[in-house]
Amino acid sequence: MSRTHHYAIATCLAVVVSTVLAPTTAPANEFVPQIQRLVTDKIEPWLADETLLSAVRAQNVAHAGMDSERINALDTQWRDEATAGSGPLIDSVLGNDLSAFLIEKKQTLDGVVSEMFVMDNIGLNVGQSDITSDYWQGDEDKWKKTFGLGPDATFIDEVEFDDSAEAFLSQASVTIVDPDTGKAIGAITIGINVEKLF
């Protein structure tokens, strides 16, 4: 068999293998208009609610000057508690007023939203509707491309198939702005089941 034939067969096998092993995804751009409309109509109107703002402001004060070692320690504690299903750190966040507020907002959206969580100005969770896998989001685009860019920033991530939810999900993240100062104080991420968008 010639070298050309060997190369052609190898190329075909590489294409087949990469297709089989590639994760099941759908392009985010296909749903961006619907996701943006959901954010504008159903999420942004309550981002200035005092329950949300006061919780973020308070945590920003409490976490002022926190170093990376402490952040990493809290994130490790959270991950361990998430694996166990609960713990003092997770319970303190899920049991606060902001988390109750987010759970209520999620329920009003009839399954369109899979989760919601709010982050402070260093990327740590302030409140959430469901347990996240980690506590610190500051190294991820959901925080860097919202709070990191300042007021009026929105980041819509790719659509991916979630095996546990058995659905195509995307995340939309928005900067939280203090209306008294016009400055960014945190961010919110909303998990969206794109198959249920209206």
C-alpha positions in Angstrom: 0.0 0.0 0.0 1.4 3.4 -0.9 2.3 6.1 1.6 -0.6 8.2 0.2 -3.1 5.4 0.9 -1.8 5.1 4.4 -2.1 8.8 5.0 -5.7 8.8 3.6 -6.8 6.0 5.8 -5.2 7.5 8.9 -6.9 10.8 8.2 -10.3 9.1 7.8 -9.8 7.3 11.1 -8.8 10.5 12.9 -12.0 12.2 11.7 -14.2 9.2 12.7 -12.5 9.0 16.2 -12.7 12.8 16.8 -16.4 12.7 15.8 -17.2 9.8 18.1 -15.3 11.2 21.1 -16.4 14.8 20.7 -18.7 16.1 23.5 -22.3 16.6 22.5 -22.7 20.3 22.0 -24.9 22.7 20.2 -23.8 26.2 19.1 -24.6 28.9 21.6 -25.2 31.5 18.9 -28.4 29.7 17.8 -30.0 30.6 21.1 -28.4 33.9 22.0 -31.5 36.1 21.0 -33.9 34.0 23.2 -31.4 33.8 26.1 -30.8 37.6 25.9 -34.6 38.2 25.9 -35.0 35.9 28.9 -32.3 37.9 30.8 -33.7 41.3 29.8 -37.4 40.4 30.5 -37.2 38.0 33.5 -33.9 38.5 35.3 -32.7 42.1 35.0 -35.8 43.6 36.5 -35.0 42.2 39.9 -31.2 42.6 39.9 -31.7 45.9 41.8 -33.8 44.2 44.5 -32.6 45.2 48.0 -32.4 41.5 49.1 -29.8 40.8 46.4 -27.9 44.1 46.7 -27.6 44.1 50.5 -26.3 40.5 50.5 -23.6 41.3 47.9 -22.6 44.6 49.6 -22.3 42.8 53.0 -20.2 40.0 51.6 -17.9 42.4 49.8 -17.2 44.1 53.1 -16.8 40.8 54.9 -14.4 39.5 52.2 -12.4 42.7 51.8 -8.7 41.9 51.7 -9.1 38.2 51.6 -6.0 36.6 50.1 -5.8 33.7 47.6 -4.8 31.2 50.2 -8.0 31.8 52.2 -10.0 31.8 48.9 -8.5 28.4 48.0 -9.1 27.0 51.4 -12.8 28.0 51.3 -13.2 26.6 47.8 -11.6 23.3 48.9 -14.0 23.2 51.9 -16.9 23.8 49.7 -15.9 21.1 47.2 -15.6 18.6 50.1 -19.0 19.5 51.5 -20.5 19.4 48.0 -19.2 15.8 47.6 -20.7 15.0 51.0 -24.0 16.7 50.2 -23.9 19.3 52.9 -21.7 21.1 55.5 -21.4 24.3 57.4 -20.2 26.5 54.6 -22.8 25.2 52.1 -25.6 25.3 54.7 -24.7 28.9 55.6 -25.0 30.0 51.9 -28.1 27.9 51.0 -29.8 29.0 54.2 -29.4 32.8 53.7 -32.1 35.2 52.5 -30.5 35.7 49.1 -30.6 31.9 48.4 -34.3 31.8 49.4 -34.9 34.8 47.0 -33.2 33.0 44.1 -35.0 29.7 44.7 -38.3 31.6 44.6 -37.3 33.4 41.3 -36.2 30.1 39.8 -39.5 28.5 40.6 -41.4 31.2 38.8 -39.6 30.4 35.5 -41.2 26.9 35.2 -38.2 24.8 34.4 -36.5 27.2 32.0 -33.8 28.0 34.6 -31.8 25.1 36.1 -29.9 27.1 38.6 -29.0 30.6 39.7 -26.1 31.9 41.8 -24.7 35.2 42.7 -21.0 36.1 43.2 -19.3 38.8 45.1 -16.5 41.1 43.9 -13.8 38.4 44.2 -15.9 35.6 42.7 -17.2 33.8 45.8 -20.8 32.6 46.0 -23.1 34.9 47.9 -26.4 33.0 47.4 -27.7 30.3 45.1 -30.7 28.2 44.2 -28.8 24.9 44.0 -25.5 23.6 45.3 -22.7 24.5 42.8 -19.6 22.2 42.4 -17.3 25.0 43.6 -17.4 28.1 45.8 -15.0 30.3 43.9 -15.9 31.4 40.3 -13.3 34.1 40.0 -11.1 32.1 37.6 -14.0 31.5 35.2 -15.5 33.5 32.3 -18.8 33.8 34.1 -17.1 36.2 36.5 -14.2 37.5 34.5 -16.4 38.5 31.5 -19.0 40.2 33.7 -17.8 41.8 36.9 -14.3 41.8 35.4 -15.5 44.0 32.5 -17.6 46.3 34.6 -21.3 47.5 34.5 -23.5 46.5 31.6 -21.6 43.3 30.8 -23.4 40.1 29.8 -21.7 36.8 28.9 -23.6 34.0 27.3 -21.7 30.7 27.3 -21.8 27.8 24.9 -24.6 25.3 24.9 -23.7 21.9 26.2 -25.5 18.7 26.8 -25.8 18.0 30.5 -25.9 14.3 31.2 -27.4 14.6 34.6 -30.2 16.9 33.4 -30.5 15.1 30.1 -30.9 18.5 28.4 -29.1 21.2 26.5 -28.0 23.9 28.9 -26.3 27.3 28.6 -25.3 29.8 31.2 -25.9 33.5 31.0 -24.0 35.8 33.4 -24.6 39.5 34.1 -22.8 42.1 36.1 -24.6 43.3 39.2 -24.5 47.0 39.6 -25.0 49.1 42.7 -27.7 51.7 41.6 -26.4 54.1 44.2 -22.9 54.3 42.8 -23.2 52.9 39.3 -20.3 50.5 40.0 -20.1 46.8 39.6 -20.3 44.9 42.9 -20.8 41.3 41.8 -22.3 39.1 39.1 -25.1 36.5 38.6 -25.1 33.3 36.6 -28.3 31.7 35.3 -28.3 28.2 34.0 -30.8 27.9 31.2 -32.5 24.9 29.6 -32.5 26.1 26.0 -35.1 23.5 25.0 -37.6 25.2 27.2 -37.0 28.8 26.0 -40.1 30.6 24.9 
